[in-house]
Amino acid sequence: MAWSLANPSATQFPEGWWNGGTSNHFTWWNTFRPMRGDVQMRLTDVTSGTWNWRQCRMRVMLRNSAGQLLGSTYIYKTYGAWADFVNIGFVPGTQSVQLGTAIGLGTNYTQALYETATWKSELRWNNLQG
């Protein structure tokens, strides 16, 4: 495999859907990247002020420049643990792709924290596929 790698990072207000809330802070980021093949992502670092979060859940979506959805999933990170890559979707041929994210933090697996989170990640795609 010939993986290409990017390191998206951002600061976002959390989603309310963690525990059934209705706030929506999903963001489509301005950067479009030429991608093809399997697209995977993992969180490498998450911080959130003074809160002691335990579990992080991020909704991730990919769309092309025509607005067609190419993939959607959730990725997770537990505090202090290394996160594995998760497959988001498959991009047929080389397309200009935009990443969208929303983040949620919890003190345990049911309670949400409504505090801004700063996150870093690794995003990769397989240029030999597609």
N, C-alpha and C positions, 0 to 999 in steps of 0.2 A: 504494500500500500504506500502511496505517496501523499501523506497528510500535509495540508497547509494549515497554519495555525494563526489565530488572532487572539488577543487578550482584552475582550470587552470588559469595561468596569463602569460603575455609575453609583449615584446616590438617589434612592427612591423612597417615597412614602409608601408604607406597606398597604397591601390589599386587605379588605375587610372580609373576604370570602373564607378566611382561615376557619372561623367559627360561625359561619352563617351570616356574617355582616354583608352590607350592600355597597361599601365604598369601592370605587374602581380607579386604581392608579396605574392601569396598564399603559405602557409607553412603547410606541414604535420609535426606535432610535434613527437618527438622521443618516448614518453610514450605510451605504449599499456596497456589498462586496461581491466580486465575481466568484461563484462557487459552482461545484458539480459533485455528484456522488452523495454518499452518506454524510450527514452533518451531525456532529456530536458536540456536547457541551458538558462542562462540570464547573461547579463553584469551587474556587480555591481559597477565598477569604471573605468573611462577612463580619462587619462590625456594626454596633448599634448603640451609640452613646454609653450610658451607664447601665443599661439593662442586661441582665444575665439570661440571654436566650439559650434555648436548648436545641430546637429544631428549626431549620429554615426550609421553606418550600418556595420554589420559583416557577411560575408559569412562563414557558418559552414558546414563541411562535416564529415561523419563518414565512416570508412572502416575497414574491418576485416584484419587479418594477411595474408589472401590470396589475398588481394587487391580488394575484392568485395565491392562496394559502398552500405552502409546500410542506408544512409539518407543524406539529403542536404536541407538547408534552409538559410534564412537570419534572423538575430536577430537585433533589434534596441534598441538604448538608446538615449533619449533626455536629454540634459544637465540639471542637477538638479532634474531629475525625477527618480523614482524607476521603474525598468524594470521588466516585468512579465516573467515567464518561457515560452519558446517557444519549441514546440515539434520538434526534429530534425529527428527522425526516430524510428524504432522498430528493436530490435536485437532478432532474434529467437534463443532460447537456449542460453547457456553461450558461448560467443566468446571473443577473444582478439581483442579489438577495439582501433583504433587510431583516434585522432581528428586532423582535418585540419581547418585552419582559414585564412581569409584575412579581413582587416579592412579598412573602409573608413570614413573620417570625413568631415563634411560640416559646413560652416558658416551659411548657410540657407539650404533649401531643394534642391538647384540646384548647388551650388558652392562648389567645392572640396578644401580641404586643403591637400597639399602634405608634411606633416610633420609626423615624427615618433610618434606613439601613444603607450602608455603603458596602458594595460587593465588588469582587474581582472574579474573573472566570477565565477558562480556556475554551475556545471554540475552534473546532477543527473539521475539515472536510477532505474527502478522499478524491484527489484529482485524477485518479486512474479509472474511476467509475463514471457512469453516466453516458 
